[in-house]
C-alpha cells in the first residue's frame, strides 16, 4: 500500500533496525520499546489486521509465526517471550498493517491489561 508506514519500512524506503528478513516477512526493532526486547514482525504483503485474514492470505500469518520462532532462537529468548497483535483502534493498533509484537527481556506479568 502506497502510504503505509510498515510497507515503506519493509521496502527499505524508511530505515529501520532490521532483525530478520525473508521473501515474505520483515522484522525490526520497535522505536518505542515496551520491553527490553520489542520486535515487530510484519508480512511484506499489506493487509490491515487479523480481522482481514482470509484463506488467501493466511499462509502469510503462518510465515510470520515461523519467523517469530527463528527470531526467538536468534535473540536467545530462552526464558520466554510474548506475541501480541492489536486489531483496530480500540485495541491500540496505530499502524493499519497486520503486525506481531515480540516482547521479552524481562519477566512479563501474567495479566494482559
N, C-alpha and C positions, 0 to 999 in steps of 0.2 A: 504494500500500500504506500502510495507516494509520500504522505505526510506523517507516517508512523515513526515515532522515535526509535522503537526497537528494530523495525525494518532497516532504518538508517544505520543503527549500530551494527546489525548483522552484516550489512553490505560493506561496512568499513567507512561509510560517509561521515560517521561520528565516531571519534576514538573511544575506546573502552579498555578496561583491563581484562583481556581475554583469558579465560581459564581453560576452555575446551571448544573445539570446532570439528564438525564433520560435514558431510554433504547436506544433512537435514537439520542439524542442531547447532546453536551457538550459545555459549555460556560465558558470563562475565561477572566481575565483582560489582556489587551494588555501590553506588556513590554515597549512599546514606545508610550504612550498615546498621542493622538492628541486633546484631550479634557479632562476636569476633570473626566468624566466618559467615558471610552473607553473599551468596552467589545466585544470580538469576539465570535460568535455563529457558531458552525460547526455541520454538521451531522456526526455521528460516521462512517457512510459508506462513503468510499472515491469516489469522482469524482471531476474533476478538477475545474469546474466553471459553471456559469449559462449557458454557451454555451453548456454544456453537459446534461442539464435537459431533461429527456425523460418521457414518460408515466410510465415507470417502476420505476423511482426514484423521480418523482415529489412530491410524498407524503412526502418525507424527507424534501423537501423545506417547505412544509406546516407545518411540525413538528417544523422546525426551527422558523417559524414565530409564532407558538403557544408558543414556549419557549420565544421568544422575548417579547411577551405580558406579560408573567408571570414575566420575569426579570424586565420589566418596573415597575410593581407593587412592586416587591421585593426591587428594588433600589429606589423606590419613585421618579420616573421620571415624576411627575405630570405635570410639566410645558412644557414637550415636549422632544423629542429625535429624532435623525436622524438614519436611517438604510441605509447602503451603502454596495454594493457588487461590487468589482472590477473584471473585467473579462478579463484576458490576460495581457501581459506585457505592452502594450501601455496604459492600464487603471490603471497601478500601482499595479497589482496583483503580489505579491512576493512569495507567497506560493501557489502552484497549487493544492489546496484542496478548494472546494467551502466554502465560509465563509461570514458572515454578520457582519459588524461593527455596534455596537450601540454607538452613540456619544451623549453626553448630559453633563449637569452640568454647562452650561453657555448658553447665548443667541448665537445661531449659525446664521451666516449671511444667507440671502436669496439666494445668489449666490452659486452654487455648485463648481465652479472653479474660 
